[in-house]
Amino acid sequence: MDISKILQNINICSIIFRILLAAACGGILGIERAKSNQAAGMRTYMLVCIGSSVVMLTSQYMSDFFQTGDPARLGAQVISGIGFLGAGSIMTGGRLEVKGLTTAAGLWAAACIGLSIGIGFYSGGIIGTIAVYLTVSCLKPVAYRFSRDANSFGLYIEVQNVEYIPLVYKLIEEDEGYLSDKEVTECKSDGSCGTIVSVKLPREKNPDEIIKLLLLEKFVNEVKFINYNN
């Protein structure tokens, strides 16, 4: 039995395999975005990748069984149509120019990966997933170092109680930090709450100093960079 031939044709096995592979690839990319506290997380990326894969399966089915139409036509509509979802993840705020561009680009890339898997181009989809994941995760420090506005960044800060959040803001401002955006996230069952802030420091000041300063406080559970400039 030629497994590669089975997976290239439209049948129950290939349909299940392609959809599951698309879900896995989208989930991998979405997990990284979720770790960066972005609105579009694992399930969003999975849905985008699965949906685009189903579109290409439908295109191949129509071409094979009706012997008509362009298999690439529906895929082209996905690539242009995914823009509305990407636009929804882009925000502007304060003195930071734009946030969410990386997430929006990731959603577009997830759609393209789904298209490749949906048509049976498995190696392209898998290699594309690896490339996108490495770009959005491993290259963050490099992008941050060479950014033209390196001292504008985002922080996720978790404190033991919501009452400590104003104190956190005060500590950052006293350390020469300018807060352009503040957002309190949902509190957990143990009473701890998180806040996402956009911080701008003088160029000569190291952002790591802010994290070290906050972690010295007993009421601070966690502090981490989020998505740097995007």
Helices and strands as residue ranges (DSSP letters): H 3-8, H 12-35, H 42-66, H 73-81, H 83-88, E 91-93, E 96-99, H 101-118, H 122-137, H 140-145, E 152-159, G 162-164, H 165-174, E 178-184, E 193-200, H 207-215, E 220-225
